[in-house]
Every structure is written in C-alpha cells, then in structure tokens.
Amino acid sequence: MAVPPVFGMRFLLDPEQQRRSFYVFMFQVPGVAEAAIPNEDFAFVRWLWRQWSPGWDPPEDHRDDVIEALRKPGAVESALAYYRSFFDQAYQDPEFEDVRARLFDDISVPTLLLMGERDGCVAPGVEGAGSAFTGAYRFELVPQAGHFLHLERPDEVAAHILRWFRQTG
C-alpha cells in the first residue's frame, strides 16, 4: 500500500520521484536532518504529511501520538537510520544480506497494489510496476486519497482488499 515493492530503481532513475523524495537525500546528511526534523515542534514532519496527502488533515490525536513518539530519546536517529540504510551499508544488518540480494527478483506471490490518486510522496505511473510480477497482480488507484490512503479512505481500502482476497483466495 502506497509504496510499490519495485520502488527502488524508480526512486533512483525518475526525476519526478527524486523531487518527491528530496527528504531521503536530505536525511543522508548527518546533523542536518537531526536539526531539521524536531525544529519548531516538528514542523518539517507536519509539512511532509501535507505534501504527501494534500487536502487531508490527520486527526489531532494521531498527529500528536506520532510527534510524541519522535520526541523520545533516540527516536529521530532510529527513523533516520532507516533512510540512511538505503545508501550506507553501516546501517544495514549483515544478517539480512540474503534478503537484500533478492530485492529485485520477480515477485511470484499474488499482489494487490493500492495507491492514492493524490499521493504526493510516490509519483504517478506505478501502473507499469506490473512487469515485476509473475503471480497475480492488480493495481488500484483510490480516488481522493493521498499517501496515507488507509487512514484517509479506510472503508474504500478495506473494500479493495476484501474484493482482492475473494478473487484470489
């Protein structure tokens, strides 16, 4: 949901996706991200949410819970380690090297990819991702939803998932 399993190469090669993912590159710079993220009560995080899901205002308690989690000692650094592991092997667990080696293998399990039509995080055009699948595959665009489609349109997302399981199960 929201991020296709074949996102890696697209992220590296597509200029529109690079623009949308600028924060990933920013997060690679030690000190910059650690300063920017908590600045002005996590204004950067709130701004990213607005970019990723235009027109959606997350419930206040949800937003507050995420911000409170990021306030905990080491939380920002842990979140950044996820992004830094994309490019820096020092953040990668050697125990999972066999998993990383298979990231670009064809995908044989039945897969439903759901994306929000207003997703500001992942560029349109993922419909072509189907070429990476050898098993059953379907792409569905959820209208009037952004990157957090499961929170924005939960009933529609659930209906897509239930329909998929009925058809493939």
SULHUQUI-V745971 format. One record per residue. SS is DSSP state (H for helix, E for strand, - for the rest). PSI is psi in whole degrees, -180 to 180 (NA if undefined). NEAR is the number of other C-alpha atoms within 10 Angstrom. Layout:
ss = (SS | SS)
psi = (PSI | PSI)
near = (NEAR | NEAR)
This chain:
ss = (- | - | - | - | - | - | H | H | H | H | H | H | H | - | H | H | H | H | H | H | - | H | H | H | H | H | - | - | - | - | - | H | H | H | H | H | H | H | H | H | H | H | H | H | H | H | H | H | H | H | H | H | E | - | - | - | - | - | - | H | H | H | H | H | H | H | H | H | H | H | H | - | - | - | H | H | H | H | H | H | H | H | H | H | - | - | - | - | H | H | H | - | - | H | H | H | H | H | H | H | - | - | - | - | - | - | E | - | - | - | E | E | E | E | E | E | - | - | E | - | - | - | - | - | - | H | H | H | H | H | H | H | E | - | - | - | E | E | E | E | E | E | - | - | - | - | - | - | H | H | H | H | - | H | H | H | H | H | H | H | H | H | H | H | H | H | H | H | -)
psi = (126 | -32 | 112 | 148 | -20 | 31 | -28 | -57 | -38 | -42 | -40 | -28 | -20 | 116 | -37 | -41 | -36 | -40 | -46 | -24 | 22 | -35 | -31 | -42 | -40 | -38 | -13 | -18 | 109 | 136 | -39 | -54 | -41 | -30 | -40 | -41 | -53 | -9 | 139 | 52 | 46 | 36 | -34 | -42 | -45 | -39 | -43 | -44 | -42 | -35 | -41 | -33 | 73 | 135 | -6 | 129 | 110 | 147 | 141 | -41 | -36 | -49 | -45 | -40 | -42 | -46 | -43 | -40 | -40 | -22 | -21 | 143 | 130 | -9 | -46 | -45 | -39 | -42 | -42 | -34 | -35 | -50 | -37 | -26 | -17 | -38 | -20 | 113 | -20 | -23 | 0 | 136 | 118 | -23 | -22 | 19 | -38 | -33 | -47 | -36 | -21 | 7 | -29 | 12 | 155 | 150 | 119 | -14 | 146 | 134 | 131 | 124 | 119 | 132 | 149 | 138 | -21 | 22 | 119 | 1 | -42 | 124 | 151 | 164 | 5 | -6 | -34 | -5 | -16 | -23 | -17 | -4 | 131 | -16 | -179 | 136 | 138 | 140 | 130 | 133 | 124 | 116 | 148 | 35 | 150 | -144 | -30 | 49 | -32 | -26 | -32 | -40 | 59 | -37 | -41 | -41 | -46 | -41 | -42 | -45 | -45 | -43 | -43 | -47 | -37 | -39 | -31 | -15 | NA)
near = (15 | 17 | 15 | 18 | 15 | 20 | 14 | 13 | 9 | 18 | 17 | 11 | 10 | 11 | 12 | 13 | 18 | 18 | 14 | 17 | 17 | 11 | 14 | 16 | 15 | 14 | 20 | 18 | 11 | 12 | 9 | 11 | 20 | 14 | 11 | 15 | 18 | 16 | 12 | 8 | 11 | 16 | 14 | 16 | 18 | 15 | 10 | 14 | 20 | 17 | 18 | 20 | 23 | 16 | 13 | 18 | 12 | 16 | 9 | 8 | 9 | 10 | 14 | 12 | 11 | 11 | 17 | 12 | 12 | 19 | 14 | 9 | 9 | 11 | 13 | 17 | 14 | 12 | 12 | 19 | 17 | 13 | 17 | 22 | 14 | 14 | 11 | 11 | 10 | 10 | 14 | 16 | 10 | 11 | 8 | 9 | 10 | 9 | 9 | 12 | 9 | 10 | 12 | 13 | 10 | 13 | 19 | 12 | 11 | 15 | 18 | 18 | 20 | 21 | 27 | 27 | 19 | 23 | 23 | 20 | 23 | 26 | 20 | 16 | 8 | 17 | 14 | 10 | 17 | 18 | 11 | 15 | 18 | 13 | 13 | 13 | 19 | 15 | 16 | 15 | 20 | 19 | 13 | 16 | 25 | 28 | 26 | 21 | 25 | 19 | 14 | 19 | 16 | 13 | 11 | 15 | 22 | 12 | 11 | 17 | 15 | 12 | 12 | 16 | 12 | 8 | 8 | 11 | 8)
